[in-house]
Structure formats: C-alpha cells, structure tokens
Amino acid sequence: MIIKVGVIGAGVMGAEHARLLSSVVSDAEVTAVSDPDAKRLAEVVETCGTARAFADPLELIRDKSVDAVLIASPDQTHAALVLACLEIEKPVLCEKPLAATAEECLRVIAREEVLKRRLVTAGYMRRFDPGYLEMKRRLDEGDLGAALVMHCIHRNVASSPFATAAMLISGSAVHEIDIARFVLAREVQRVTVVTPRKTSLAAIQDPQIIFLEMEDRVVVEAEIFVNAQYGYDVRAELVCEKGTITLTPPHDVTVAQAAGESFSFPGDWRARFAHAYRAELQAWVDGLRGNAPSGASAWDGYVATAVADAGLKSLATGQPQAVNLAPRPGLYA
Ligand code: ISE
C-alpha cells in the first residue's frame, strides 16, 4: 500500500517535505500540494511527479486522492487545518508548533479524544535525530546516574525580516522544550526567560536565555540566538551524576590546513537535521501502513506550546512563570 500524501504549504519546509516524500521515503507519494502563491505551488508540484495543485487547502484535505495530510503552512493556520483533517478522520503530520496557542492545541486533543484515535503527529523531528536518540539511550542505560542539568545551544544564521522576539520562543525554543521532555522524560514546571545584551545586528531581543525547571529539579538552560551569523549550530550537553553526554556536531570531514583544523556548519536546519526529517517521515508513513501512531503526539504538541506560552509571559514580565498543564487524557498515556 502506497500512502498518498497531500502537502499544505509550498514554503521552505513544505517544499522539503514534498521532496523527501517523493524521492527518499518508501511507500509514499505526493498526490496533491496547496499554497496561495501560484508560482511557489507550481515549483513544488513540478518536483513531485504527478501531484495536483490546489489553491484551497480544505479542498486538498477532502480530495479522494489524499490519504494523509502534511501541514507546513504558516503557524497561525495549523489548528484549523488539523481540525479539518480530524473532521473527516484523515491522519495528519503538522509541522511545529501544533498550533499558535495552547487553547487551540487543546481543541485538537478534544477532537482526538472524541474519535478515540491518535491521528495527529506533531513535527518535532529532533526525536528522530541519531544524536539525541543516543543521548537518551545512554541516559536510560543508567551507568551515568541521574541527569542533573542540560545545556542547550540553538543558533541560526539570521532571522527573517518579519521575526519578533516572541518567535525565538514560539518558533525556535519549542524544539528545546520538546527534546528536553523527550530525553529527560520529565515535565517542565517553571520557565524563566532572561534577556542578555542584544546583538546590534538585529532589531529584536536576540539572544534570549531560557531556563526550564523540570520535575525533580532537573534544570535545562537554553541559549537561543537566531542572528548568530556564522552558521546553524545546535548543541547539547547533558550533565549527569557520573559523567556527561555531549552531542557531536555532525559533519562529514574535518579539514586540517594552514596550521588549523576546521569543519563547516550547515546553513540551516534542513541540512543539520536531514537524517531526522527523513526518519520522521518514514516512521509516519510506516505507522500509517501499520495503523500505529509515530513521533510526537498532539499531547506533546500541546505541552511544547503551553510551556512556550509560559516563556512568552516570562519574556513580557521578566518573572518566572509556572506551567499549569491540563490533565493528560488516557489516549496519550
Ligand atoms: C525554524 O522554524 C525551525 O523549526 C528550526 O528547526 C529552528 O532551528 C529554527 O530556529 C526555526 O526558526
């Protein structure tokens, strides 16, 4: 059985997912693509063989040629499109964040509870990155003792001209929130955002330091710096009782030259997380074929956004903010 996927959004991530689904993911094909921008839409359709173009995403969702939907449209459109998929019980992988607000995420969860089925996957691809998976495996093995502190670095080359200070939390730090929950298997209880001296190379408050106080007083400290200029750089070090686990930045070669040694940073997340994106899509398609959900659930999507919302309050007030989660439904046990 080949899974026929409709891709909503022909921007950077929609184009990347469409390319991966049409070229390297087995047992999947892209049969439909939608985007309001006709030029971008035509370009992505062209890369997908026989896919059809839709101006209206709701029409794509309802179309008989679509078994499952991948949403990579702007963040504010996510919730309504996910709910439209659930209305007709079509599985959906939604790029992060699952929705723009925690309340919208709860609406998605409520709908899945009515259906008594998990049809939604939230696109937190780091859960498929070999480095983070190995970090989790080594921690769970137990030899290093308990995790105490996680240090994270999240640097982009430059933010878009439309970026806001809030987007460092809602668009970038959400990945740190999700991966910290995944690796540490603990929930976040309190969030504090600290604003250091800002770079003169951007108009927004950049960088920001985000402290997550997790259950058992494990602390996660993440530097988010989206105008770091030199490259896309994601790092993490987990400090445990008897040692540390550090991600090795993936690069194919190291060059020794002129009395120095160097490697290159990728330009953005597509190259850094190429393996993770591919594995995430393959797991999604395999899960659909075998009727088993894969990846981050709607609940995980809700929690990441709820913690980010607390971070936004802390950014605005300068004060620590408690995270108060809704009760976790049995569907996500
Ligand atoms: C972007 O939207 C992503 O999702 C990337 O993974 C993240 O690293 C980047 O900071 C975001 O802007």
Residues whose N, C-alpha, C, O or C-beta is under 5 A from the ligand:
A	BS01	ISE	N156 G171 S172 W269
